[in-house]
């Protein structure tokens, strides 16, 4: 099956408000630097994925916007300013009709090949599809074909919410795609898979700070 080229929407909160449960996870590392690293490594993997034509980063954070533009992404101001799902909807309609996916910005171990495989699987039957996170109750990826609204339901219990909205789950063997990072334990699990360079550098810095204290 040939693969279309996708637009991938990646909303990123202001760094001061992002990833609050990770605060203090890396001793000696400013929280905003960690949140930025997670997003930067996620975006790097998205842009390295051969199935992706465009990455759309929805953010009002100046540092995130700078990093995203430097990586080659399109940056959209978070004009709705009404939370994650509104940001996904805003990004999904900010271009020509086509295959569009929403991806969370906390996948620092993401491998481009796994994202490509999930997007290929998502195009199988012309309906919305979603990839649950590693625990199974959240969502890391939501995909929609041309002419079908993305209709995101991210948040607590989003896997069940997406299923109830008519989206079908994808359950391929994609550990790096399913490994989102909300807690220190999640970060350790992502590190075992292999982190992107920016998060890996901060993890090493945090380990050195902890051993020196």
N, C-alpha and C positions, 0 to 999 in steps of 0.2 A: 504494500500500500504506500503510495507516495505521501509525503508529509507536507502540509501547508506551512506557511510561515506565520508565526503567531506574534501578536502584540501581548506583552506581559506587563500587567499593572502591579506596581510595588509601592503601596503607601508606607510612608515613614513618619512617625510622630516627631514633634519637636524633641530634641535629645534630652532636654530637661525633664520631660514627662515619659520618655520611652523606657520600657523594660524595668519597671519599678521593682519587681521581685528579684531582679539580679543585682540590685544595689548592694555594694560591699562584697560581691562575689570574688573579686580579685583584689587582694590587699595591695595598696599603693597605686592602683590604677583608677583614674577618675571615671566615674560611672558613664559620663557622656562619651568618653573615648571608647568604652566597651560597646555601648549601644551603636555608635557610629561604625565600629569595626564589624559588628554583626551584619549591619545593612550593606556595608561596602563589599564584604565577601559574598553575601547573597547576590548582590548585583553583578559582581564580577563573574559568577557562575552563570547567571542568566544571559549575560552578553556573550559568553563563550559558547552558549548552546546553539548548535546549527539550526535548530527549529525556530529560533527567535528572530523575528525581523526588527522588532522595536521593543525597548524597555521604556515604560512610562512611570516615572517616579513622582508620586503625589506627595508633596511636602511643603511646609512653610518654614522649615529649618534651613538657614542659610548655609551651614556647613554641610548638611546632607546634600543640598542642591549643588554645591560646588563639587563635591566628590562625585555625584551622579553625572554631572555634565562632563567632568574630566574623563570619566569612564566611557562616555559615549551614549548615555541615556538621555531621553527627553524628560525635562522637568516641568511639572504642572503645579502651579500654586494650589493649595488645598482650599479652593474657593467655597465649597460647601461648609467647611470647618464644622462638621457635624458628626465626627467620629469615623471609625474605620470603614464601615459599610458604605457610607456616603462618599468617602474617598475612592473606594473601589469603583462605585458606580460612575463617579466623575471621570476617572481614568479610562474606564471601559468605553465610553462614548466619545473620547477625545481624539478620534481618528476615523478613517474609513471603516465601513462595516467589514468584518472579517473574523477570523478566529481570534478569540481573546481569552486570556487567563488572568486570574488574580492570584498573587503569590505573597505569602507573608515575608517580612523583611528580617527574619531571625533564623536563617538557615545557613550558618557559617561553614558547615561541612558539605554543602550542596555540590554534587558532581553534575556537570553539564550533560553527561550521557544519560543520567537518571532522569533529569528533567525532560530531555528529548524523548525518552521512552514513555514517560507518563503522558506527554502531549500527543504522541503518536497513538497511544491507547485511547486517549480522550476523543479522538476524531472518529471512532469506530461506528457510532450509531446516530449521530446528529442530535444528541441531547446534551444537556449540561452534565458534567461529571466532576467529581471532587475526590481528592486524596486525603484520607484521614491522617492525623499526626500519629506519632509512635504509640501513645497511650490509647488512641482510637476514638477519643471523644471530641477532639478538636479537628480543625481543617488547616492544611498548609497550602493547598492548591484548589482552585475552582476554575473550571474551563467551560467555555460556551462556544458553539458554532456560529457562523454568520447568521444574522437574523434572529438570534435568540438572546434575550437579555441576560446579563451575567447574574443578576439577582442575588447578591451576596448576603449571607447570614452568619458572618464571622462573629465570634464571641464565645461565651461559655456555652458548651454543648452544641457547638456549631455543626459537628458531623450529623447529629440527629436533626438539627434544623435544616441543613441542606438536603438531607434525605426526604424530610417531610415536604420540602418545597418542590420535589420532583427530580432532583439531581441524583445521579447514580454513582455509587462509590467505585473507585479504582483501587485495587489492592495488590498492585505489583510489588516485586521485591526491590524497593527503592529506599534503603535505609537512610541515605543522606538527605533525601527529599522529605522524608517523614520526621526527621529529627529537628524540630524547632527547639528554640532555647528560651525558656521562661525562668528557670531556676539554676542555681549552681550545679545541681545534680544533672540537669539537662546539658549544661556546658561541658561537664566531665564526659558525658555520653557522646557528645558531638566530637570532643577531642579524641576519643577512641576511634572514631570513624576517620579522622583527619581533617583538621580545621583549615580554612582558607588562610592566606598569609597574614592578613591584618589582625585577625583574632588570635592566631597562633603566636604572633609576636607579643601581644598583650598578655596572653596566658603565661608565656615564658617570663615576662617581666614581673607578673604577679607572683609567680613561683619563687623567683629570686628575692623579691621583697619579703615574702613569707619566711624563707629560709634564713634571711639576714636578721629578722626580728627576734 
